[in-house]
């Protein structure tokens, strides 16, 4: 039996603003991730600004753990990705989010996605603790992602490999049978005949064809055809 790899943990190293922690939690839960680890958050933890920014992702914040060092935060992880958009003088594999997701799903152990402080990103010592660098292909003239954006890209790519519940599709009424549609076309043409719409007479055949095309373009349901015929009857009857 195939054992599914556990979801990765999201590690935020020295995050500066509670709002950004909350937004990262929201991004995580959007795609099914719930384990957040905080390394030396600047303003301590818990942070009252995180909750409102999380927009309901309270389970992520409630379960978040705080660690003094990155080494402590990833001690139980068998695969660690350091996210950065900058070049580092370290020799290690570099992958994009899709490649990282594939590796995570193939790991038997726990993986960590590590994100640095908002202003400076991860420093060289942080990156050195990782086994791979995760970088997002981005516009070289504007390589600025905020923390939540970076988290959501990685979380989204990971989510492609798991089954997340999709919003239920509304049941659609079946299309109207052709006989109902012909009835609508006939009723429309009959009503237009009564008001002498088909002028000049030489254009009548073409006009009838255009009306048919117009009325057969929508994907009419039986209820919609019935409603339109009611509208036509009301117009023909005039004010009550």
Secondary structure, DSSP 8 states (H G I E B T S, - for coil): --------EEEEES---HHHHHHHHHHHHHTT---EEEES-TT-SS-HHHHHHHTT-HHHHHH-EEESSHHHHTTT-SEEEEE-SS--S---EEE-HHHHHHHHHH-SS-EEEEE-BTTTB--HHHHHT-SEEE-----TT-----HHHHHHHHHHHHHTTS------------B--HHHHHHHHHHHHHHHHHTT---SGGGHHHHHHHHHHHHHHS--BHHHHHHHHHHHHHHHH---
